[in-house]
Amino acid sequence: MNKNISQPNDEITRVFNDPDAVTDAIRAGIKSALLQHKKMGNPICVWRDEKVVWIEAKDINIPKNF
């Protein structure tokens, strides 16, 4: 048996089986990316009203409870 293959009870599997943990990880990643863009002055794009819209770094809004 190959020992490099992850077993079903490993940490990644545990996290993926916890929807709240997955949601928390995704939110943390998004928040980090938004903060980086804002800090470095880089715009972001979002999907709004059926089209891509660019948002300037100064206008990036990061909710406190995000």
N, CA, C and O atoms as a GROMACS GRO file, in nm:
protein
  264
    1MET      N    1   0.084  -0.118   0.000
    1MET     CA    2   0.000   0.000   0.000
    1MET      C    3   0.089   0.124   0.000
    1MET      O    4   0.188   0.130   0.072
    2ASN      N    5   0.053   0.224  -0.081
    2ASN     CA    6   0.128   0.348  -0.090
    2ASN      C    7   0.097   0.436   0.031
    2ASN      O    8  -0.018   0.473   0.052
    3LYS      N    9   0.198   0.468   0.110
    3LYS     CA   10   0.178   0.548   0.231
    3LYS      C   11   0.157   0.696   0.203
    3LYS      O   12   0.119   0.771   0.292
    4ASN      N   13   0.182   0.740   0.078
    4ASN     CA   14   0.164   0.881   0.043
    4ASN      C   15   0.020   0.918   0.013
    4ASN      O   16  -0.014   1.036   0.002
    5ILE      N   17  -0.067   0.818   0.001
    5ILE     CA   18  -0.208   0.845  -0.025
    5ILE      C   19  -0.275   0.880   0.107
    5ILE      O   20  -0.264   0.806   0.205
    6SER      N   21  -0.346   0.994   0.108
    6SER     CA   22  -0.414   1.039   0.230
    6SER      C   23  -0.525   0.943   0.268
    6SER      O   24  -0.595   0.888   0.184
    7GLN      N   25  -0.539   0.925   0.395
    7GLN     CA   26  -0.646   0.842   0.448
    7GLN      C   27  -0.772   0.926   0.463
    7GLN      O   28  -0.763   1.048   0.476
    8PRO      N   29  -0.889   0.865   0.463
    8PRO     CA   30  -1.015   0.938   0.472
    8PRO      C   31  -1.030   1.024   0.598
    8PRO      O   32  -1.113   1.114   0.600
    9ASN      N   33  -0.953   0.998   0.701
    9ASN     CA   34  -0.969   1.073   0.825
    9ASN      C   35  -0.863   1.182   0.841
    9ASN      O   36  -0.840   1.230   0.952
   10ASP      N   37  -0.799   1.222   0.731
   10ASP     CA   38  -0.697   1.326   0.743
   10ASP      C   39  -0.760   1.464   0.762
   10ASP      O   40  -0.882   1.478   0.753
   11GLU      N   41  -0.679   1.563   0.789
   11GLU     CA   42  -0.727   1.697   0.822
   11GLU      C   43  -0.806   1.762   0.708
   11GLU      O   44  -0.908   1.826   0.732
   12ILE      N   45  -0.760   1.746   0.586
   12ILE     CA   46  -0.829   1.805   0.472
   12ILE      C   47  -0.969   1.747   0.458
   12ILE      O   48  -1.065   1.821   0.438
   13THR      N   49  -0.979   1.618   0.468
   13THR     CA   50  -1.111   1.554   0.459
   13THR      C   51  -1.201   1.602   0.572
   13THR      O   52  -1.320   1.625   0.549
   14ARG      N   53  -1.147   1.617   0.690
   14ARG     CA   54  -1.227   1.664   0.804
   14ARG      C   55  -1.281   1.804   0.776
   14ARG      O   56  -1.399   1.831   0.800
   15VAL      N   57  -1.196   1.892   0.726
   15VAL     CA   58  -1.240   2.028   0.698
   15VAL      C   59  -1.344   2.029   0.586
   15VAL      O   60  -1.447   2.096   0.597
   16PHE      N   61  -1.319   1.954   0.478
   16PHE     CA   62  -1.414   1.951   0.367
   16PHE      C   63  -1.549   1.892   0.407
   16PHE      O   64  -1.650   1.920   0.343
   17ASN      N   65  -1.552   1.813   0.508
   17ASN     CA   66  -1.677   1.756   0.556
   17ASN      C   67  -1.749   1.849   0.653
   17ASN      O   68  -1.857   1.816   0.701
   18ASP      N   69  -1.691   1.965   0.681
   18ASP     CA   70  -1.751   2.065   0.771
   18ASP      C   71  -1.783   2.189   0.688
   18ASP      O   72  -1.694   2.271   0.664
   19PRO      N   73  -1.909   2.205   0.644
   19PRO     CA   74  -1.943   2.319   0.558
   19PRO      C   75  -1.910   2.454   0.620
   19PRO      O   76  -1.873   2.547   0.548
   20ASP      N   77  -1.922   2.467   0.752
   20ASP     CA   78  -1.890   2.594   0.817
   20ASP      C   79  -1.741   2.624   0.808
   20ASP      O   80  -1.702   2.739   0.791
   21ALA      N   81  -1.658   2.522   0.821
   21ALA     CA   82  -1.513   2.541   0.810
   21ALA      C   83  -1.476   2.581   0.668
   21ALA      O   84  -1.388   2.665   0.648
   22VAL      N   85  -1.540   2.521   0.569
   22VAL     CA   86  -1.514   2.556   0.429
   22VAL      C   87  -1.554   2.701   0.404
   22VAL      O   88  -1.479   2.776   0.342
   23THR      N   89  -1.671   2.740   0.451
   23THR     CA   90  -1.718   2.877   0.434
   23THR      C   91  -1.624   2.976   0.501
   23THR      O   92  -1.590   3.079   0.444
   24ASP      N   93  -1.581   2.944   0.623
   24ASP     CA   94  -1.488   3.031   0.695
   24ASP      C   95  -1.356   3.046   0.620
   24ASP      O   96  -1.302   3.157   0.612
   25ALA      N   97  -1.305   2.938   0.564
   25ALA     CA   98  -1.179   2.943   0.489
   25ALA      C   99  -1.193   3.028   0.362
   25ALA      O  100  -1.104   3.105   0.329
   26ILE      N  101  -1.305   3.012   0.293
   26ILE     CA  102  -1.327   3.091   0.171
   26ILE      C  103  -1.339   3.239   0.206
   26ILE      O  104  -1.280   3.323   0.138
   27ARG      N  105  -1.416   3.271   0.310
   27ARG     CA  106  -1.430   3.411   0.351
   27ARG      C  107  -1.295   3.472   0.390
   27ARG      O  108  -1.265   3.586   0.355
   28ALA      N  109  -1.214   3.396   0.462
   28ALA     CA  110  -1.082   3.447   0.503
   28ALA      C  111  -0.996   3.475   0.380
   28ALA      O  112  -0.924   3.576   0.377
   29GLY      N  113  -1.001   3.388   0.282
   29GLY     CA  114  -0.924   3.408   0.160
   29GLY      C  115  -0.970   3.530   0.082
   29GLY      O  116  -0.888   3.607   0.031
   30ILE      N  117  -1.100   3.548   0.072
   30ILE     CA  118  -1.155   3.665   0.001
   30ILE      C  119  -1.117   3.793   0.073
   30ILE      O  120  -1.075   3.890   0.010
   31LYS      N  121  -1.132   3.794   0.205
   31LYS     CA  122  -1.098   3.913   0.283
   31LYS      C  123  -0.950   3.948   0.266
   31LYS      O  124  -0.916   4.065   0.248
   32SER      N  125  -0.865   3.848   0.271
   32SER     CA  126  -0.722   3.870   0.255
   32SER      C  127  -0.691   3.930   0.117
   32SER      O  128  -0.612   4.024   0.106
   33ALA      N  129  -0.754   3.876   0.013
   33ALA     CA  130  -0.731   3.925  -0.122
   33ALA      C  131  -0.780   4.069  -0.137
   33ALA      O  132  -0.712   4.152  -0.198
   34LEU      N  133  -0.897   4.100  -0.081
   34LEU     CA  134  -0.950   4.236  -0.090
   34LEU      C  135  -0.859   4.335  -0.016
   34LEU      O  136  -0.832   4.444  -0.066
   35LEU      N  137  -0.812   4.296   0.101
   35LEU     CA  138  -0.722   4.383   0.176
   35LEU      C  139  -0.592   4.408   0.100
   35LEU      O  140  -0.542   4.520   0.099
   36GLN      N  141  -0.539   4.304   0.037
   36GLN     CA  142  -0.416   4.319  -0.041
   36GLN      C  143  -0.436   4.414  -0.158
   36GLN      O  144  -0.354   4.502  -0.182
   37HIS      N  145  -0.546   4.397  -0.230
   37HIS     CA  146  -0.574   4.485  -0.343
   37HIS      C  147  -0.588   4.630  -0.298
   37HIS      O  148  -0.531   4.720  -0.360
   38LYS      N  149  -0.662   4.651  -0.191
   38LYS     CA  150  -0.683   4.786  -0.140
   38LYS      C  151  -0.550   4.849  -0.098
   38LYS      O  152  -0.521   4.964  -0.131
   39LYS      N  153  -0.470   4.773  -0.024
   39LYS     CA  154  -0.342   4.822   0.027
   39LYS      C  155  -0.246   4.857  -0.087
   39LYS      O  156  -0.174   4.957  -0.079
   40MET      N  157  -0.245   4.776  -0.191
   40MET     CA  158  -0.151   4.797  -0.301
   40MET      C  159  -0.206   4.890  -0.409
   40MET      O  160  -0.135   4.923  -0.505
   41GLY      N  161  -0.332   4.932  -0.394
   41GLY     CA  162  -0.389   5.024  -0.491
   41GLY      C  163  -0.437   4.958  -0.619
   41GLY      O  164  -0.453   5.025  -0.721
   42ASN      N  165  -0.460   4.829  -0.614
   42ASN     CA  166  -0.505   4.756  -0.732
   42ASN      C  167  -0.657   4.744  -0.734
   42ASN      O  168  -0.718   4.713  -0.633
   43PRO      N  169  -0.717   4.768  -0.850
   43PRO     CA  170  -0.862   4.754  -0.860
   43PRO      C  171  -0.902   4.606  -0.860
   43PRO      O  172  -0.819   4.517  -0.879
   44ILE      N  173  -1.030   4.583  -0.838
   44ILE     CA  174  -1.086   4.447  -0.848
   44ILE      C  175  -1.202   4.452  -0.948
   44ILE      O  176  -1.252   4.560  -0.980
   45CYS      N  177  -1.243   4.338  -0.994
   45CYS     CA  178  -1.362   4.335  -1.078
   45CYS      C  179  -1.467   4.247  -1.011
   45CYS      O  180  -1.435   4.150  -0.943
   46VAL      N  181  -1.592   4.285  -1.033
   46VAL     CA  182  -1.706   4.211  -0.978
   46VAL      C  183  -1.809   4.195  -1.088
   46VAL      O  184  -1.805   4.264  -1.190
   47TRP      N  185  -1.900   4.103  -1.068
   47TRP     CA  186  -2.010   4.082  -1.160
   47TRP      C  187  -2.130   4.159  -1.106
   47TRP      O  188  -2.178   4.132  -0.997
   48ARG      N  189  -2.178   4.256  -1.183
   48ARG     CA  190  -2.290   4.340  -1.139
   48ARG      C  191  -2.380   4.370  -1.259
   48ARG      O  192  -2.332   4.412  -1.364
   49ASP      N  193  -2.508   4.348  -1.243
   49ASP     CA  194  -2.605   4.378  -1.350
   49ASP      C  195  -2.567   4.312  -1.483
   49ASP      O  196  -2.569   4.376  -1.588
   50GLU      N  197  -2.533   4.184  -1.475
   50GLU     CA  198  -2.503   4.105  -1.594
   50GLU      C  199  -2.378   4.149  -1.671
   50GLU      O  200  -2.366   4.122  -1.790
   51LYS      N  201  -2.285   4.218  -1.601
   51LYS     CA  202  -2.160   4.255  -1.667
   51LYS      C  203  -2.048   4.269  -1.564
   51LYS      O  204  -2.072   4.278  -1.444
   52VAL      N  205  -1.926   4.268  -1.615
   52VAL     CA  206  -1.808   4.285  -1.529
   52VAL      C  207  -1.788   4.434  -1.504
   52VAL      O  208  -1.790   4.515  -1.598
   53VAL      N  209  -1.770   4.470  -1.377
   53VAL     CA  210  -1.750   4.609  -1.338
   53VAL      C  211  -1.620   4.618  -1.260
   53VAL      O  212  -1.597   4.539  -1.168
   54TRP      N  213  -1.535   4.715  -1.294
   54TRP     CA  214  -1.410   4.738  -1.221
   54TRP      C  215  -1.436   4.833  -1.104
   54TRP      O  216  -1.507   4.932  -1.119
   55ILE      N  217  -1.379   4.802  -0.989
   55ILE     CA  218  -1.390   4.886  -0.870
   55ILE      C  219  -1.249   4.931  -0.833
   55ILE      O  220  -1.160   4.850  -0.811
   56GLU      N  221  -1.232   5.062  -0.825
   56GLU     CA  222  -1.102   5.118  -0.787
   56GLU      C  223  -1.069   5.079  -0.643
   56GLU      O  224  -1.159   5.058  -0.561
   57ALA      N  225  -0.942   5.069  -0.614
   57ALA     CA  226  -0.897   5.025  -0.481
   57ALA      C  227  -0.956   5.111  -0.370
   57ALA      O  228  -0.995   5.059  -0.265
   58LYS      N  229  -0.962   5.242  -0.392
   58LYS     CA  230  -1.014   5.332  -0.288
   58LYS      C  231  -1.162   5.306  -0.259
   58LYS      O  232  -1.212   5.344  -0.153
   59ASP      N  233  -1.233   5.242  -0.353
   59ASP     CA  234  -1.376   5.216  -0.338
   59ASP      C  235  -1.407   5.075  -0.291
   59ASP      O  236  -1.524   5.039  -0.277
   60ILE      N  237  -1.304   4.994  -0.267
   60ILE     CA  238  -1.327   4.857  -0.219
   60ILE      C  239  -1.378   4.865  -0.076
   60ILE      O  240  -1.313   4.921   0.012
   61ASN      N  241  -1.495   4.808  -0.055
   61ASN     CA  242  -1.558   4.807   0.076
   61ASN      C  243  -1.548   4.666   0.136
   61ASN      O  244  -1.596   4.570   0.077
   62ILE      N  245  -1.486   4.655   0.252
   62ILE     CA  246  -1.473   4.526   0.320
   62ILE      C  247  -1.556   4.532   0.449
   62ILE      O  248  -1.516   4.599   0.544
   63PRO      N  249  -1.669   4.464   0.452
   63PRO     CA  250  -1.753   4.468   0.573
   63PRO      C  251  -1.677   4.419   0.696
   63PRO      O  252  -1.597   4.326   0.686
   64LYS      N  253  -1.702   4.480   0.808
   64LYS     CA  254  -1.631   4.443   0.932
   64LYS      C  255  -1.660   4.299   0.974
   64LYS      O  256  -1.572   4.232   1.029
   65ASN      N  257  -1.780   4.251   0.948
   65ASN     CA  258  -1.817   4.115   0.988
   65ASN      C  259  -1.789   4.012   0.881
   65ASN      O  260  -1.838   3.900   0.890
   66PHE      N  261  -1.710   4.048   0.780
   66PHE     CA  262  -1.679   3.958   0.669
   66PHE      C  263  -1.577   3.857   0.712
   66PHE      O  264  -1.537   3.772   0.632
   0.00000   0.00000   0.00000
